[in-house]
Amino acid sequence: MQPNDLTRDSLVDAILPHVPFDGWGDASFAAAVADAGIDPGLARAVCPRGGLDLAIAFHKRGDAEMVRRLRARDLAVLKIRERITLAVRTRLEVVTDKDLVRRATTLFALPHHAGDGARLIWETADTIWNVLNDPSRDINWYTKRATLSGVYSSCVLFWLGDDSPGHQATWEFLDRRIEDVMRIEKAKAGLRNNPVLSRLMAGPNALLSRVRAPAPMSDFPGHWQDHDKESRGPE
C-alpha cells in the first residue's frame, strides 16, 4: 500500500466516529485530521475534497471487503441468481453502522456530487459481476451492470429504513427485485426465440452486436481492481 493510501486509510478510520453526528463534511474531516495526528496540508493533498474523498474511500473499502468475503465462499455450488443475491446481501452486511451510509446517501444526493454517487453504485455492480466471473464482453456487459445497479441502489434505500429483525424485510425485498430481473431475462429470451420479432430486431441486434465492453484501464467502469494484490502489497 502506498503512503498516500495509508494516510487516506487512517483518515477514514478517524472520521467514522464523527460522521453520524456531523456527516461527511468539513467539520468531520477537520476532526479526523486532528484525531489521526496528520498534518492538515498532507491531509488536503491526499483528500483535496475533504470528507467527500473519504466517503468515496469508505465505499470502496466496503466493496473490497465484500470481495474478500465472497472469495472465501464456494460460489460454484450456487445458481447465478443465488450468487447475485448473496453478493448484494454481503455488500450490505459489510456495513456495521447504517448512519455512515445514510449520511453518505445524503451527500451523494446533492446535485454536484450525484456523479460521484452514480459512479460508486456502478463500480459496486461491476465489482460484483467481476468477482462472479461474468464472461460477457458485449452489450450484455453494460445491461448486466445497469440492471444490478438499480437492484443494489433500491435495496440500499430499503435497507436504510428497515428495522425488521435481522433485516429480514430487506432480504425479502432483494429476492423480489432479483425475481423481477429474472422475469425480464425470460421475456428477452422469448423475444429472441420468436421468429417474427427476431427478424424485426435483426437490424438493431446487428448494431448492438458491435458493442464491446471497455478495455480494462484505471479509473474506468470496466476496470477490475485486484483487491487481493493490493492487500499483498508490491510484488
N, C-alpha and C positions, 0 to 999 in steps of 0.2 A: 504494500500500500504506500502510495506517495505521500510526502509531508503534507501537502495541501489536503489530501483525503483524510489524513489523521486529524488535522485541525478541524475540518468540517465535521468529522465524526464526533469529536469532542464537543463541538458546539451543539450538535443535535442532542447529545446526551444531556447537556447543560440546559437546553431550552425547554425540554419536555415538562419539567415541573411547573413552568410559568405559563405554558400555552393554555391550559384550561381556564386560567383567570384573565390573561391579557392577550390571548390569541397569538398568531404568528407575526405580530407587528414589531415596531421598533423598540417598544418597552421590553418585550420578552427577549429580543435579540441583545439589547444592551445588558440585561440581567444575565444572559447566558455567557456573554463575553467576560463579564466580571466574575461569574462563578467558576468559569473554566480557567481563569487566570491567563487569558490570551490577550496579547497586545491588540488594542482596537484597530490599529492600522492594518495589521495582519488579518484580523477577522474580516474587515471590509474588503481586503484584497482577495480573500478566499470566497467570500459571500458578498459580492457587490450589491445585491438586492436584499441583503439582510435576512430577515425572517422568511421571506419568500423562498430564498435559496435553501434554507434549512427545511422548510415544509416539503420542498421537492426532494431533498436528500432523504427525509424521513419516509416519504412514499416509496422511493427506490429501495430503501433499506427493507421495507416490508415485502417488496417484490423478491428481493434476494433471499429473504428468509422463507418465503413461500417455495421458491425453487429448491432450497435445501431440504425442506420437509417433504416435498413431492418426490425428490430423488431418493429419499430414504424409503419410499413405498414401492411395492411391486405393482406398477401400473399395468403391466401386461395382462394381468388376470381380470382387468376391468373392461367393460364396454366403453366406447368412446364417450357416450353421454354421461356415464359414471365417472370417467376421468375428468371431464369438464366440470361436473358438479363438485367433485372433490377439490379441484383446483380453486374454484371460486370460494368454496367454503373455507378452504385452508387460508386463502388470502385474507378473508375477514377475521378468521380466528387468530391470525398473527397479531392483530391489534389488541392491546391489553386495556386501553383507555379510549372509549368512544369519543370523549371530548376532544382528543387530539385530532380525530378525523372530522368531527363536527366543526371544529374551528377551521380546519383546512378546507372543508367544503364551502364554508362561508367566504374564505379568502379567494378561492378559485371561481366563485360565482361572480366576483367583481368583473366588469367588462374588460378591464385592462389586464386581468390575469386569467381570463377564460381560456385563452390559447394554451397557456401552460397546463391548466387543468385537463383540457381535452387531450393534450399530448400524453399526460401521465396515464389517463384511462386507456388510451390506445396502446401505450407501451406495456401496461399490465396485461391486456388482452394478447398482445404479441408475445410476451414472455410466456404466458400460459400455453399458447399454441406451440411455441418452440420447445418447451420442456416436455410437451406431449408428442414431440417429433412429427409435427404436421408436415407432410410431404408436398403439399401444394405449392406450385410456383407460378400459377396462372391467375386468372381473375378471382378464383376461389380464395387465394391468399388474402385478398382485400375483403371479400364478403364475410369470410370467417371471422376476421378481426373486428370488422364493423359490427357484426351481429353480437359477438361476445362483449364488445364494449358497451352495447346497450343493455345486455343482460347484467353485466357486472355493475354498471353505474346505477341501474334501478335497484339492484339488491343492496347496494351501499346505502341508498336513501331509505329503503325499507328497514334495514338493519339498525340504522341510527334511531329510529322511532320504535323499535321492537323491545318490549320489556317482558316477553314471554319467557318461561323457564327454559334455560339452555338455548335461547334464541330459536326455539322450535318453529315459531311462525315464520322466521326468515328462511329456514331450510325448506319449509313447505312452499314458500313464495318462490324460492330458487327452483324447486322442482317444477313448478308451474311454468316458469319462464323457459326452462330447458325444453319442456314438453311443447311449448309454443314454437320454439325453434325447430323441433323435430317435425311438427306439422308442416312448417314452411318447406323444409327439405323434402318431405314426401310430396308436397304439391309441385315443387320444381321437378322432381323425378317424373311425376305424372305428365307434366307438360313436355318433357324431353321424349317420353315414350309415345306421346300422341302423334300419329303420323301426319295429321293435318297441321297442327300447331308447330310441330318440329320443322315442317317445310316453310311455314311463315316466318319462323325465327332463324332460318338458315343464314340470312344476311347479317342480322345483328350478332349472331353467335360467331360468325366468321371474323367479325371485327373484334369481339371480345376475346377470341382465341389468341389474338396478338398481344394481349396484355400480359405482362410478366411482373413477377414480384421484384421489388427493388434489390439491387445487389447489396450485400452486407457492407455497411460502412458506418463509421462513428456518427452519433447524433442523428440517425435516420431511422424512421419507423421499422425498417426491415432488419435493423442491426440486432444480432443476437449476442449479448454480452455474456462471457463465460464467468459467472459469479464464483465458480469453484477456483478458477485460475486467479481471480482477484484475491480470494482468501488465502491462496497459497503464496502469493507474492511473486516477485520476479524469479524466473527460472534460470 
